[in-house]
Amino acid sequence: MKSVDNAVLDLASATRKFFKRVLPIMLVMLVCNQLNRSNIGYAQDHLQADVGIGAAAYGFGAGLFFIAYAIFELPSNVMMEKYGARVWLTRIMVSWGIVSFLMAFVQNETMFYVLRFLLGAAEAGFFPAVIFYFARWVPAGQRGKATAVFIAGSSVAAAISGPIAGMLLNLNGALGMHGWQWLFGFEGVLSVLVGIVVFFLLDAKIEDAKWLDSAEKDALSRAIRAEDEAHTKADTGKVNRWKMLLNPQILLLCGIYFAIQLSIYANTFWLPSIVKRIPGTTDLSAGFLSSIPWICAVFAMYFAAKWQDKARSRKPLLVVALLVAAAGTYAAAVASPVLALVFLAVAAMGFKSASPLFWTIPQSGLHPLVLAPAIAIINSLGNLGGFVAPFGFGIIKEQTGSVIPGLFALAAASAVAAGLVYFLKERRPGGPAEVESQDQDVEAAVPARA
């Protein structure tokens, strides 16, 4: 009994050390990721003035990132499994840093499109690689916490990206360079340097971690190995992904996540432009003001997570989050520029909280045998909202001179998504009807053995 107790204590100690040592590294990587995703939002007006990239071209280029991301995500994941998350995360960071740095020398629309596509290809697989690394290092009972902290970190990263962008744009004229060139150049070099450092700070295997003692290594390795063996025994057949695409539950989940991503990336790429409608704003003040919605989202996500832990069903919370996003976005469309910022902060509290709440639904509503490929499908198709949102906003602004109609469309999408949540299945403890529905899901996606 004593040895069992010691193993539990060693496992808990190893997990705590991972959270203290490795998770902060992942969050720094996430900050670099967010900086390179959102920097064109702050450079938009300057790219139009200095390079001639109009609103429609800007929106199309911003969205091309997600087309490339969707195309190269699967190949990137295959290479990650071959070379390991440590090597592949370094490759991803260094390559996206180089492409971002090259954005400082963009001269026309074609070059802008090519570099945005290359940036998406370079970054493809970043989030899955981080999740895969968690799966190799964190026991299942703590993996959800690690993922939640990482996702919440995206709001923190978005909040600080505005002030950083504002300060870099303020360097306009220094060393004969435009402010937007400082923005892309600095953030690109930063990602390359962080990527190189990550290679030396991250350990490829548990056995390589010098910050764990031998007992902690053994306890953590055995826990991960036991989970792998359990998954192997549970794998009774190959999942048919084509049949999964026809599963109404998967289609509903894709549609809801698509709507969430619409709001997230419309604000990521167009929030600075909306903020600049406020009289008297400069690049620096717009950067700081643009951080307000994301700061509010951090607090909202914290309280949503606490309520989520106590709730028997996540669906009502997800509905509330989506309706808050819809109401805030609609109010921002009809309000004055200053009040629009306030209402966009309310909207951000809704759609950013909706993201982690959403991912609890597939985990409880889909059978474990179909969960992993289902998440890949939902993530790939849902992320196409990252293409539609900036591209759609660009066309709207080009045609009308305003992004206000786009805000109305976002509000409608969030409201429709809230209605779709009603039709989702959610497995609850001890519910025989729900268990039966899960068996039907498996039968639909997993071929029977002879």
N, C-alpha and C positions, 0 to 999 in steps of 0.2 A: 504493500500500500504506500509505503514511504517513497519507493522509486516512482510510482505513478504520480504521486503528488509533486515530486521534484520535476518530473517531465512536464507537468502542466505549468509549473512555475517557470521553468526554462523556456517553454513556448511563449508564455505571456511576456517574459523579459525580452526575448528575441523580437517579438512583434513591436513592443514599445520602442526598442532601439531603431527598428526600421522606420517607424513614424517620426522619430526625432532626427534621424540622419538622412534617410533617402527621400522621404516625402517632400521636405523643403527643396531638395534638388529638382524634383519633378515640378514643383510650383514655379521655380525660377525658369525652367524650360517653358512652362505654360505662359509666363509673362512674355518671354521672347516670341513665342508663337502668336500671342494676341497682338503684340506690337506690330509684327509683320503682316498680320491679317488686316488690321484696322488703319494702318498708316495712310493708305490712299484716301480714306475718308477725310482726313485732315489736309491732305495735299490737293484735293479735288479742284478747288478754285485756282490754285497756282498752276496746276497742270493745264487747265483751260487757258489761262492767261499766257503762259510761257511756251506751251507746246501745241496748243490748239485742240486739246481733247475735250469735246463737248459732253453734255450730260448723258446723251444716249450712248456714246462711245465709252464714257466712263463706266456707266452701268453695265454694259456688255462685258467690258474688260474685268470689272469686279466679279461678275458672275462666272466668267470663264474659269476662274480658279476652281470652282466647285465641279465643273464638268470634268476637268483634269483629275481632280481629287477622286471623283466617283470611278473614273476609268482605271486609275492606277492603284486604288486602294487594295484590291485583291492581289495583284502581283506584288505589291509592297509587303502585304502580310505573308505571302509565300516566302519571300526573301528573308523576312524577319525570322521566320521559323527555322530557316536554313542557317543564318549567321548569328542569331541570338538578338535579344532586345537591346543589349548594351551597344553592340556594334551598329545595329540598324538605327537606333535613336541618334547616335553620333552622326551617321551618314545623313539622316533626315535634317538635322539641325544645320550641319555645315552646308549642305546643298541649298536649303531654303535661304540661308544667310547670304550665300553667293548671289543667288537670283535677286534677292531683295536689294543687295548692294548695286547690282546692275541697273535696277530701276532708277538710280540716280542719274543715269545717262540716257534715259528714254528720250527719243526725238520726234516720234510720230505715233499715230494710232496703231499701225501695224506692229511696231516694236512693243508698244504697250500691251497689245493682245498676246503676243508671243511670250513676253515675260510673265504676264499673269497666268497663262496656261502652264508655263514651266514651274511657277511657284506652287501651283496646285499639285503638279506631278511630284515635285520635290517633297512637299509636306505630306502627301498621301501616306496613310498608315501610322501617323504620329499617335493619335488617340488609341487605336488598337494595340500599338506597341507598348504604350504605358500600361494599359489594362492587362496585356499579356505578362508584362514584368511583375505586376501585382500578383497575378495568378501563380507565378513561380516563387514568390517570396512571402506572400501574406496568406495565412489560413483563411478558409472560407468565411468563418465567423466574423472576421475583421476586414474582409475585402470590400464589403459594401461601404464601410466607414471610410476606407482609403479612397475609394472611387468618389464618394460624396464630397470629401474634402477637396479632391482634385477638381471636380466639376464646379464646386463653389469658388475655387480659386480663379475660374475664368472671369467672374464678375469683378474680383479684386484686380485682376490683370487689366480688364477693360477700364476700370476706374482710374488706374494710374497711367494708362496709355495716352489719355487726353492731355494732362499736364506735361508729360514728357514730349509729346508731339508739339505742343505749343511752344515750349522752350527751344526746341530744335528749329522750328520754323522761324523763331525770332532771331536766329543766326543769319538771316538773309543778308547777303553781301559779304560775309566773312570769307576771307581767302578767295574772293571772286566767285563764290558758289551761291546758288539760290537756296532759300530756306528748305524747300522740299528736297533738294539734293542732300543737304545735311541730314534730313529726316530719314531718307532711304539708306544713305551711306552708313550713318552711325548705327542704325538698328540692324542692318545687314551684318556689319562687322561684329557687333555684339553677339549675334546668334552664332556666328562662326567660332568666336572665342569660347562661348559657353559650351558649344558642342564639343570642342576639343577637351575642355575641362571635364565635361560629363564622362568622357571615355575613361578618364583616370579615376574619377570619384565613384562611378557605379561599378559594382562587381557583377561578373557574368553569372556566377554560381554561388549558392549559399556557402559552399566549402571554401570559397575564396575570400569571404568576408573576415577581415582581421578585427573588425569591431564587435564580432561575436565570439564568445568563448566556445570551447569544444562541445559542452553540454547543450548550449543554445543552438549551435549548428545542427547537432544530432536531433534535437527535439523538433526543430523547424523542418528539417529535411524529411523526417518520418511523417510529420503531419501532411506535408505537400504530397509525399509519395502515397500515403493512404488515400488521399482524395483522388489522385490519378487512378489508382487501382479501382476505386469505387465507380468512377466514371467509365472505366473500361468494361467493368462487369455490366453496367447499365446500358451500354451501347449494343442494342440488340439488332440493329440494322442501319443501313445508310438512309439518311434523310433525303427525300425527293424535293428539291427546292422549287421545281416548277409547280408541283402540286401545292406547295406552301404559298406560292404567289396567288393561287386561286382561293385560298382560305380567307373567308370574309373577315375574320379577326385580324389577320395580318394586314389586309387592305385598310381596315379601319385604323390600325395603329400607324401605318404609313401616312395616311391622310392627316391624322392628328399631329404627328411629329413634323410633317411638312408645314403645317400652319404655324407651329411653334418656331420652326427655323425661319420662316418668312419674317416673323417679327424680330427675331434676334438679329438677323443679318441686314434687314432693312435699316434697323437702328445703328448697327455697327458701321455701315458704309454711308448713311445719310444723316445721322444725328448731328455731326458738325455743321452740315449745310443748313439744317433746321435751326440750330442754335444761332447761326450767324444772321438770322432774320431779326434778332434782338438788336435794336439800335445801339451803336457805339461799341460793338464787340470787335476785338482784335483776334489774331491767331492765338495769342497767349490766353486771353480771357475765354475764348471759345473752347480751348483745350480744357481749361479748368471747369467751365460750366458743363461741358459734355460728360464729365466724370460723375456729375450728380446723380443721374438715373442709375448708373451702375453701382454707386455706393449704396443707394436705397435698396437696390436689388440684393446686395449682400445681406443686409439685415432681414429682408423678407425671406430669403432662402433659409436663413438660420431658424426663424420662427416656424416656417413651413415644415422644416425637418423635424422640429420638436413636436408639432401637432401630428405629423405623419406617424411618428413612433407610437402615439397614443390611439390613433384612429384604427378602427376595425376594417374600414374600407378607404382606399386612397382616392377613389373616383370622385366623391363630393369635393375633396380638396382640389383636385385637378380641374374640376368644373369651375370652382370659384376663382382659381388662378387665371384661367382662360377668360372668364367674364370680366375680371379686373383688367386684364390686358386689353380686351375689346373696349371697355368703357373708357379707360385712360387714353387709348389711341384715338377714339372718336372725339373725346373732349379736346384733345390736343389739336385736332383738325379744325375745330370751330373757334378755338380760343385765340387770344392775342399771343404774340411771340413769347412774352415772359411767362404767361400762364401755360402756354403750350409745353414749355420745358418742365413745369410742375406736373402736368398731366402725363408727359412722357415718362417721368420718374415713377408715377403710379403704374403706368403700363409696364415698365421694366420690372417692377416688383411682381407683376402678374406673369409675364412670359418667361422670365428667368426662373421663377419658382416652379413654373409648369414643367420645365425640363427635367429636373431630378424626380419630381412627382410622377412624371410620365413613365420613366424607366422602371418604376416599381410595378407598373401594371403588367408588362410582358413577363416579368419575373414571377408574378403570382397567377397570371392568366394563361400561360403557355406551359405545356409539359416540358420537363428538363431535356428530353430527347430532341426537341425541336427548338429549344431556346437559343442556342448559339447561332445556328444559321438564320433564325428569324431576326435576331438582333442585327446581324450583318445586312440583311435585306432592308429592314426598317431604317437603319442608319444611312445606307447608301441612297435609297429612294427619298427619304425625308430630307437629306442634306441638299437635294436638288432645289429646295427652297432657297438655299444660298445663292443659286443662280437666278431664279425667277425674281426674287425681291430686288436686288440692286439693278438688274436689267429692266424690270418693269418700272421701277422708280425713275430710271434714266429716261425711258421713252416718255413717261408721263410729264416729266419736267421739261423735256425737249419740246413737247407738243403744247403744253399749257403754261410753261414758265413757273410752275409751282409743284411741290411734292404733296400738297394737301389732298388731292384725289387719291394718291397712293395710301395715305393714312386711313382714309375711309375704307379702302380695299383690305388693309390689314385688320381693321376693326371687324369687318365682316368675316374674314377668314378665322379669326379667333372665336367669334360667336358661333360659327358653324362647327368648329372643332369641339367647342364645349357641348354642343348638341350630340355630336358623334360619340362622346365619352359614355353616354347613357347606354349605348349598344355593346359596350365592351364587356367581356366576361372577366371575372375576377375570382380566383380560387380563394376560398376562406377555410380556415381550419375546421375539419370535422364535417364539411359539407358534402354529403354523398352525391348530390346532383352535380356539384362542381367537379368532383373527381371523375364522374362518368363523362362529363364534357371533355375533360383532359384526355381520357382514353380515346375518345373519338378523334381528337386532334392528332394523336399519335398514329392512329390507324390511317388517317388521311395522308400523312406525310411519310410514314415509315413502311416500306414494303414488307409483307408477311414472309416469313421464312418457310421454305418447303419442308 
